[in-house]
Amino acid sequence: MKPNPTTVTAQQSAQQPMSASESMGWLLGLVRAACDVEVAHFEPRGHALRPQTDTQPGLMLEPADRDDIRELSELTLALNAQSFQAPSIRGARQFRGTTAAGRSRRFRHFSSWRVDVDGNRELSGQLCLYSSASRLLTPDQTRQARHAAQLAASWLGTMSDATTDDLTDTLERGHGAELLEKDLARSIRTLKPFVIAMIDLDHFKQLNDSSGHHTGDEALQLTARLLREVYKRASDGVVRWGGEEFLVFHPETQPNEGTERLESFMLKLAQAKFAHPHGIDGRLTASAGVVRFQPSPQDFRSGDMKAKAETLVRQADQAMYRAKRDGRNRFCVGSTLERPETTNAST
Ligand SMILES: Nc1nc2c(ncn2[C@@H]2O[C@H](COP(=O)(O)OP(=O)(O)OP(=O)(O)O)[C@@H](O)[C@H]2O)c(=O)[nH]1
């Protein structure tokens, strides 16, 4: 690919840690510079897109938009177009829209790439590029665009290492805690219920002692894989919180979703039948605690998101210890939090 200013800027900024959304902006910038793409649609893996409206206004990728990759990843971006009409872009080969110059045109799909930046969430999915009929790409331009996207994806892949846990490919604790605070803040803004669960493997020390550390590692990897299967939406967080402890969090989009998804994980773990000589029924089990937080308008006023997140984590932890005390291989529900600052009784 010919060097261009976008590439230089991108390579320079790649020396600095970039957020996932900045990375996405950068990737699109590269592709746009290479091939005049007009509409880019990012389809996160394992995550259904919101229904599109009949006429979606064009959305530019401006710095102000970049804090929120979860919202961003659900969007279709009109890079050089004014607007486009598409009831659902997902899988669309073509749709009508208006170019930047105000002309009505048919936009055609010309290429898609798998983007796999973070094994757990966010920029993992399919980037589909559309161009208007008057701008169909030459084979050379297509090659350039492909090269740009591959280059960007490989840079981004390298950068994701700092935020994920090497062994389990889930979010590393520091990064997970930051996302938790952001997601909690969003739930408070939107007044949507929010769920946190703490999951801890049972008798894990004994598994290490009897079957070896390597088997212990495999148990952690299995657990992480099953959690990722259950908590697979772009808005879900799966974090390795401690040695054999995982934290998950997500907005509650359906009633009772927190407990149902945890049940589904427990069932998958039981079906995996991972042998544990000292485990319940000779297999690997887990104990968990889950709390659901329903924000109220009052929460806007007390803004210490870190303290709120810590309280919720502590309550999930207390509920998890209750599950351990009650015999393990189960989960307990912490009391619904009306005010996360108050640490009264989840046990
Ligand atoms: N294999 C392996 N073991 C780890 C890792 N990180 C922490 N551990 C081990 O995890 C074990 C945690 O044991 P405990 O906290 O005593 O808990 P437990 O044996 O699971 O007991 P309960 O939680 O009460 O059921 C310790 O032996 C740690 O050495 C890891 O990355 N790999």
The ligand as a Gaussian input file, in Angstrom:
#p B3LYP/6-31G(d) Opt

LIG

0 1
 N       -3.711000     -23.620000      37.837000
 C       -3.828000     -22.371000      38.284000
 N       -4.118000     -22.150000      39.577000
 C       -4.257000     -20.874000      40.011000
 C       -4.128000     -19.778000      39.134000
 N       -4.337000     -18.640000      39.850000
 C       -4.588000     -19.006000      41.130000
 N       -4.564000     -20.367000      41.241000
 C       -4.782000     -21.201000      42.437000
 O       -6.139000     -21.109000      42.815000
 C       -6.230000     -21.616000      44.157000
 C       -7.328000     -20.880000      44.896000
 O       -7.620000     -21.635000      46.033000
 P       -8.548000     -21.130000      47.221000
 O       -8.670000     -19.627000      47.181000
 O       -8.038000     -21.761000      48.471000
 O       -9.973000     -21.643000      46.879000
 P      -10.592000     -23.085000      46.511000
 O       -9.616000     -24.204000      46.691000
 O      -11.176000     -22.949000      45.142000
 O      -11.704000     -23.279000      47.573000
 P      -13.184000     -22.751000      47.573000
 O      -13.203000     -21.469000      46.780000
 O      -13.486000     -22.530000      49.011000
 O      -14.057000     -23.802000      46.962000
 C       -4.840000     -21.433000      44.770000
 O       -4.281000     -22.712000      45.006000
 C       -4.030000     -20.747000      43.661000
 O       -2.681000     -21.187000      43.602000
 C       -3.804000     -20.045000      37.760000
 O       -3.673000     -19.155000      36.931000
 N       -3.678000     -21.345000      37.381000

